[in-house]
Amino acid sequence: MTPKIGIVASRFNEMVTHRLLKGALATLRRHGINGKQVEVVWVPGAFEIPLAAQHMIRHRKPAVVICLGAVIRGETPHFEYISQAVSQGMMRVALDTGVPVIFGVLTTNTVRQAMARAGGKMGNRGADAALTALTMIQLLTRVSGNK
């Protein structure tokens, strides 16, 4: 049985998230996941990611949801509030649904740091998130006794 994979991506800091998405999709393709198995939805910002992931799990029934975004520090405490809300929200969705929700949201101090982690010299965290997703599908399948 081929797994369905959901991806929720944030439009805010889109220059970064497009690169994360490109890395994730390329990694999934390299591991035999075709485009028909993947559904990508876009949300306005990182804050909206957990709710979209929850709805995707309820209505589309993916084996895993990869969440991609970039929260970049500014001059106000907004960064801390958003980063904490997104990470806690994603964990809550995963624990409440039993479906892995993969954290591919960059939390950086600068745009330069974000770009370095979205296909630059620090690699592509979107690609890393896709590998984590595939690993979690295998792990949960094995642990649950499904072949």
MARMIBA-257765 format. One record per residue: residue number from 1; residue in three letters; chain; x, y, z of N, C-alpha, C in turn. Coordinates in steps of 0.001 Angstrom, whole numbers. Example, Ala and Ser with C-alpha at 12.3 -4.5 7.8 and 13.67 -1.06 7.14 Angstrom:
2
[atom 1, ALA, A, [13190, -5690, 7800], [12300, -4500, 7800], [13200, -3300, 7800]] [atom 2, SER, A, [12850, -2250, 7080], [13670, -1060, 7140], [12900, 30, 7870]] 
***
This chain:
147
[atom 1, MET, A, [842, -1182, 0], [0, 0, 0], [889, 1247, 0]] [atom 2, THR, A, [602, 2172, -890], [1408, 3385, -969], [865, 4444, -22]] [atom 3, PRO, A, [1745, 5035, 779], [1278, 6017, 1759], [926, 7348, 1105]] [atom 4, LYS, A, [-73, 8004, 1665], [-375, 9376, 1279], [407, 10288, 2211]] [atom 5, ILE, A, [960, 11336, 1650], [1763, 12271, 2427], [1193, 13669, 2239]] [atom 6, GLY, A, [930, 14341, 3351], [468, 15716, 3299], [1617, 16657, 3587]] [atom 7, ILE, A, [1586, 17800, 2939], [2559, 18853, 3213], [1792, 20150, 3423]] [atom 8, VAL, A, [2067, 20804, 4542], [1503, 22124, 4823], [2662, 23107, 4782]] [atom 9, ALA, A, [2536, 24124, 3924], [3610, 25103, 3761], [3079, 26513, 3998]] [atom 10, SER, A, [3887, 27314, 4630], [3536, 28693, 4953], [3929, 29637, 3820]] [atom 11, ARG, A, [3007, 30515, 3436], [3316, 31523, 2415], [4207, 32641, 2969]] [atom 12, PHE, A, [4135, 32883, 4277], [4972, 33928, 4861], [6428, 33472, 4748]] [atom 13, ASN, A, [7293, 34337, 4348], [8691, 34001, 4037], [8754, 32964, 2921]] [atom 14, GLU, A, [7919, 33192, 1912], [7744, 32244, 811], [9036, 31945, 54]] [atom 15, MET, A, [9955, 32909, 6], [11214, 32647, -694], [11975, 31506, -20]] [atom 16, VAL, A, [11765, 31340, 1266], [12391, 30255, 2013], [11558, 28984, 1886]] [atom 17, THR, A, [10254, 29084, 2098], [9424, 27877, 2115], [9347, 27197, 754]] [atom 18, HIS, A, [9425, 27964, -325], [9448, 27325, -1650], [10679, 26442, -1797]] [atom 19, ARG, A, [11794, 26893, -1275], [13019, 26096, -1340], [12922, 24862, -446]] [atom 20, LEU, A, [12300, 25018, 725], [12081, 23857, 1606], [11178, 22838, 915]] [atom 21, LEU, A, [10119, 23320, 281], [9187, 22433, -419], [9887, 21718, -1570]] [atom 22, LYS, A, [10673, 22444, -2322], [11405, 21830, -3435], [12298, 20695, -2926]] [atom 23, GLY, A, [12998, 20931, -1820], [13848, 19889, -1241], [13058, 18690, -760]] [atom 24, ALA, A, [11917, 18949, -123], [11073, 17851, 373], [10539, 17008, -780]] [atom 25, LEU, A, [10021, 17657, -1808], [9449, 16915, -2939], [10512, 16117, -3688]] [atom 26, ALA, A, [11694, 16693, -3859], [12781, 15968, -4536], [13184, 14735, -3740]] [atom 27, THR, A, [13251, 14866, -2438], [13619, 13733, -1580], [12554, 12648, -1638]] [atom 28, LEU, A, [11302, 13031, -1583], [10225, 12042, -1678], [10281, 11313, -3015]] [atom 29, ARG, A, [10493, 12044, -4106], [10608, 11405, -5433], [11760, 10411, -5469]] [atom 30, ARG, A, [12909, 10805, -4904], [14079, 9904, -4890], [13789, 8612, -4126]] [atom 31, HIS, A, [12828, 8657, -3209], [12492, 7472, -2426], [11219, 6786, -2923]] [atom 32, GLY, A, [10846, 7055, -4168], [9752, 6322, -4802], [8357, 6859, -4543]] [atom 33, ILE, A, [8242, 8033, -3982], [6914, 8623, -3746], [6569, 9480, -4956]] [atom 34, ASN, A, [5448, 9168, -5613], [5084, 9947, -6790], [4169, 11111, -6406]] [atom 35, GLY, A, [4006, 12024, -7314], [3225, 13236, -7071], [1786, 12981, -6674]] [atom 36, LYS, A, [1212, 11894, -7128], [-186, 11578, -6797], [-356, 11200, -5321]] [atom 37, GLN, A, [740, 10813, -4687], [696, 10425, -3277], [854, 11620, -2341]] [atom 38, VAL, A, [1184, 12785, -2896], [1492, 13959, -2077], [463, 15054, -2327]] [atom 39, GLU, A, [-48, 15622, -1234], [-937, 16775, -1338], [-296, 17938, -590]] [atom 40, VAL, A, [-121, 19049, -1293], [465, 20249, -715], [-627, 21294, -537]] [atom 41, VAL, A, [-707, 21849, 663], [-1607, 22974, 912], [-788, 24135, 1469]] [atom 42, TRP, A, [-1199, 25331, 1116], [-507, 26544, 1562], [-1370, 27279, 2574]] [atom 43, VAL, A, [-742, 27777, 3612], [-1429, 28576, 4633], [-766, 29958, 4667]] [atom 44, PRO, A, [-1473, 30959, 5202], [-911, 32318, 5198], [418, 32449, 5950]] [atom 45, GLY, A, [501, 31856, 7129], [1709, 31989, 7939], [1936, 30749, 8776]] [atom 46, ALA, A, [3032, 30737, 9510], [3384, 29575, 10329], [2338, 29294, 11402]] [atom 47, PHE, A, [1716, 30335, 11931], [733, 30160, 12997], [-423, 29257, 12558]] [atom 48, GLU, A, [-744, 29275, 11282], [-1871, 28492, 10758], [-1516, 27038, 10436]] [atom 49, ILE, A, [-259, 26688, 10510], [176, 25342, 10145], [-492, 24241, 10969]] [atom 50, PRO, A, [-524, 24317, 12308], [-1110, 23201, 13065], [-2576, 22912, 12728]] [atom 51, LEU, A, [-3381, 23949, 12563], [-4793, 23730, 12243], [-4951, 23094, 10871]] [atom 52, ALA, A, [-4180, 23557, 9903], [-4250, 22959, 8571], [-3802, 21496, 8611]] [atom 53, ALA, A, [-2760, 21201, 9382], [-2304, 19809, 9515], [-3397, 18945, 10135]] [atom 54, GLN, A, [-4052, 19466, 11154], [-5130, 18721, 11807], [-6279, 18428, 10842]] [atom 55, HIS, A, [-6680, 19421, 10067], [-7771, 19218, 9096], [-7351, 18266, 7986]] [atom 56, MET, A, [-6110, 18364, 7563], [-5631, 17446, 6537], [-5690, 16007, 7047]] [atom 57, ILE, A, [-5285, 15799, 8281], [-5326, 14449, 8859], [-6761, 13952, 8951]] [atom 58, ARG, A, [-7660, 14796, 9421], [-9072, 14393, 9554], [-9721, 14053, 8232]] [atom 59, HIS, A, [-9470, 14856, 7221], [-10230, 14744, 5979], [-9510, 14024, 4848]] [atom 60, ARG, A, [-8198, 14019, 4840], [-7445, 13379, 3749], [-6768, 12079, 4175]] [atom 61, LYS, A, [-6645, 11870, 5478], [-6080, 10631, 6034], [-4667, 10304, 5538]] [atom 62, PRO, A, [-3733, 11244, 5590], [-2362, 10923, 5186], [-1669, 10076, 6260]] [atom 63, ALA, A, [-604, 9395, 5854], [205, 8625, 6799], [1073, 9553, 7635]] [atom 64, VAL, A, [1373, 10737, 7099], [2234, 11707, 7750], [1955, 13083, 7161]] [atom 65, VAL, A, [2208, 14130, 7944], [2117, 15498, 7444], [3447, 16193, 7707]] [atom 66, ILE, A, [4018, 16731, 6652], [5269, 17495, 6742], [4888, 18972, 6787]] [atom 67, CYS, A, [5362, 19675, 7796], [5046, 21094, 7948], [6281, 21927, 7651]] [atom 68, LEU, A, [6132, 22880, 6729], [7259, 23689, 6282], [6957, 25170, 6469]] [atom 69, GLY, A, [7911, 25887, 7009], [7745, 27317, 7199], [9046, 27934, 7669]] [atom 70, ALA, A, [9001, 29254, 7849], [10180, 29967, 8340], [9716, 31109, 9230]] [atom 71, VAL, A, [10138, 31062, 10484], [9870, 32143, 11429], [11225, 32797, 11687]] [atom 72, ILE, A, [11320, 34059, 11286], [12595, 34769, 11369], [12480, 35879, 12401]] [atom 73, ARG, A, [13425, 35912, 13307], [13407, 36873, 14413], [13352, 38303, 13891]] [atom 74, GLY, A, [12555, 39100, 14560], [12479, 40529, 14247], [12835, 41330, 15484]] [atom 75, GLU, A, [12294, 42534, 15569], [12619, 43429, 16673], [11642, 43332, 17838]] [atom 76, THR, A, [10628, 42487, 17720], [9621, 42365, 18776], [9573, 40921, 19272]] [atom 77, PRO, A, [8879, 40663, 20365], [8778, 39288, 20876], [7872, 38377, 20035]] [atom 78, HIS, A, [7345, 38870, 18941], [6468, 38087, 18065], [7098, 36737, 17696]] [atom 79, PHE, A, [8387, 36722, 17431], [9121, 35508, 17062], [8917, 34406, 18097]] [atom 80, GLU, A, [9085, 34751, 19374], [8953, 33754, 20435], [7533, 33203, 20517]] [atom 81, TYR, A, [6541, 34095, 20416], [5148, 33649, 20500], [4789, 32711, 19349]] [atom 82, ILE, A, [5166, 33097, 18149], [4828, 32274, 16989], [5588, 30954, 17027]] [atom 83, SER, A, [6877, 30990, 17283], [7681, 29761, 17321], [7124, 28767, 18330]] [atom 84, GLN, A, [6805, 29263, 19519], [6286, 28381, 20561], [4901, 27837, 20198]] [atom 85, ALA, A, [4039, 28699, 19692], [2684, 28258, 19337], [2709, 27211, 18231]] [atom 86, VAL, A, [3544, 27419, 17231], [3623, 26475, 16117], [4163, 25131, 16583]] [atom 87, SER, A, [5252, 25143, 17330], [5840, 23869, 17762], [4905, 23112, 18704]] [atom 88, GLN, A, [4299, 23808, 19639], [3375, 23136, 20553], [2112, 22667, 19831]] [atom 89, GLY, A, [1636, 23478, 18898], [446, 23095, 18136], [676, 21861, 17292]] [atom 90, MET, A, [1830, 21804, 16642], [2137, 20639, 15822], [2272, 19375, 16675]] [atom 91, MET, A, [2912, 19492, 17815], [3044, 18329, 18695], [1676, 17866, 19178]] [atom 92, ARG, A, [829, 18816, 19520], [-514, 18456, 19990], [-1302, 17718, 18911]] [atom 93, VAL, A, [-1212, 18188, 17677], [-1906, 17515, 16580], [-1385, 16091, 16431]] [atom 94, ALA, A, [-77, 15918, 16481], [501, 14579, 16343], [27, 13657, 17469]] [atom 95, LEU, A, [82, 14142, 18692], [-318, 13303, 19823], [-1824, 13027, 19833]] [atom 96, ASP, A, [-2626, 14026, 19458], [-4080, 13846, 19446], [-4547, 12903, 18346]] [atom 97, THR, A, [-3835, 12896, 17207], [-4290, 12099, 16064], [-3523, 10794, 15892]] [atom 98, GLY, A, [-2327, 10715, 16455], [-1491, 9542, 16251], [-799, 9525, 14901]] [atom 99, VAL, A, [-900, 10619, 14161], [-262, 10742, 12854], [975, 11625, 13015]] [atom 100, PRO, A, [2124, 11195, 12507], [3319, 12024, 12630], [3138, 13382, 11940]] [atom 101, VAL, A, [3506, 14424, 12648], [3502, 15780, 12120], [4956, 16245, 12201]] [atom 102, ILE, A, [5581, 16374, 11054], [7021, 16580, 10983], [7347, 18073, 10994]] [atom 103, PHE, A, [8256, 18449, 11893], [8628, 19840, 12102], [9694, 20265, 11102]] [atom 104, GLY, A, [9259, 20905, 10045], [10162, 21458, 9050], [10051, 22978, 9024]] [atom 105, VAL, A, [9837, 23562, 10185], [9697, 25008, 10308], [11016, 25574, 10827]] [atom 106, LEU, A, [11642, 26397, 10030], [12886, 27025, 10453], [12587, 28137, 11449]] [atom 107, THR, A, [13389, 28233, 12474], [13315, 29346, 13427], [14715, 29928, 13500]] [atom 108, THR, A, [14918, 31025, 12795], [16260, 31590, 12659], [16283, 33054, 13071]] [atom 109, ASN, A, [17483, 33532, 13262], [17669, 34939, 13621], [17655, 35864, 12409]] [atom 110, THR, A, [18055, 35350, 11241], [18152, 36188, 10050], [17647, 35443, 8814]] [atom 111, VAL, A, [17340, 36216, 7774], [16960, 35631, 6487], [18139, 34830, 5935]] [atom 112, ARG, A, [19316, 35338, 6108], [20518, 34645, 5625], [20628, 33243, 6234]] [atom 113, GLN, A, [20391, 33126, 7533], [20422, 31814, 8190], [19327, 30910, 7633]] [atom 114, ALA, A, [18161, 31465, 7390], [17056, 30670, 6841], [17401, 30152, 5447]] [atom 115, MET, A, [17947, 31005, 4602], [18304, 30596, 3244], [19413, 29537, 3258]] [atom 116, ALA, A, [20334, 29641, 4203], [21399, 28638, 4319], [20832, 27265, 4660]] [atom 117, ARG, A, [19687, 27231, 5344], [19062, 25977, 5759], [17964, 25526, 4793]] [atom 118, ALA, A, [17753, 26305, 3746], [16726, 25988, 2750], [17391, 25757, 1397]] [atom 119, GLY, A, [18425, 24943, 1402], [19116, 24600, 171], [20463, 25264, 20]] [atom 120, GLY, A, [20901, 25971, 1046], [22210, 26618, 1005], [23273, 25744, 1633]] [atom 121, LYS, A, [24287, 26389, 2174], [25439, 25637, 2686], [25130, 24794, 3922]] [atom 122, MET, A, [23994, 25027, 4581], [23611, 24214, 5738], [22659, 23076, 5348]] [atom 123, GLY, A, [22477, 22842, 4061], [21599, 21773, 3602], [20189, 22269, 3355]] [atom 124, ASN, A, [19264, 21348, 3284], [17863, 21705, 3059], [17022, 20985, 4106]] [atom 125, ARG, A, [16493, 21746, 5037], [15690, 21154, 6116], [14361, 20590, 5601]] [atom 126, GLY, A, [13912, 21033, 4440], [12737, 20419, 3824], [13036, 18988, 3407]] [atom 127, ALA, A, [14216, 18786, 2833], [14653, 17433, 2471], [14798, 16577, 3720]] [atom 128, ASP, A, [15370, 17159, 4775], [15518, 16430, 6040], [14150, 16039, 6603]] [atom 129, ALA, A, [13182, 16955, 6509], [11833, 16678, 7015], [11192, 15535, 6230]] [atom 130, ALA, A, [11427, 15494, 4924], [10879, 14401, 4110], [11476, 13061, 4519]] [atom 131, LEU, A, [12777, 13027, 4777], [13404, 11776, 5242], [12838, 11351, 6597]] [atom 132, THR, A, [12633, 12314, 7474], [12029, 12013, 8784], [10630, 11441, 8591]] [atom 133, ALA, A, [9873, 12014, 7675], [8511, 11527, 7406], [8529, 10080, 6946]] [atom 134, LEU, A, [9404, 9770, 6014], [9482, 8394, 5512], [9917, 7428, 6608]] [atom 135, THR, A, [10843, 7859, 7433], [11295, 7033, 8556], [10151, 6768, 9528]] [atom 136, MET, A, [9363, 7792, 9825], [8247, 7623, 10762], [7162, 6717, 10199]] [atom 137, ILE, A, [6907, 6790, 8900], [5935, 5875, 8280], [6398, 4438, 8485]] [atom 138, GLN, A, [7672, 4168, 8198], [8215, 2815, 8367], [8171, 2369, 9820]] [atom 139, LEU, A, [8581, 3253, 10709], [8606, 2919, 12135], [7219, 2582, 12663]] [atom 140, LEU, A, [6255, 3438, 12392], [4906, 3201, 12919], [4252, 1983, 12282]] [atom 141, THR, A, [4561, 1713, 11018], [4045, 513, 10367], [4602, -729, 11053]] [atom 142, ARG, A, [5907, -711, 11314], [6556, -1856, 11981], [6049, -2050, 13408]] [atom 143, VAL, A, [5963, -970, 14151], [5542, -1057, 15550], [4089, -1511, 15667]] [atom 144, SER, A, [3247, -1092, 14710], [1840, -1470, 14789], [1593, -2885, 14264]] [atom 145, GLY, A, [2624, -3510, 13688], [2487, -4877, 13223], [1935, -4981, 11823]] [atom 146, ASN, A, [1724, -3861, 11136], [1256, -3885, 9746], [2447, -4070, 8826]] [atom 147, LYS, A, [2297, -4894, 7851], [3405, -5153, 6914], [3270, -4331, 5676]] 
***
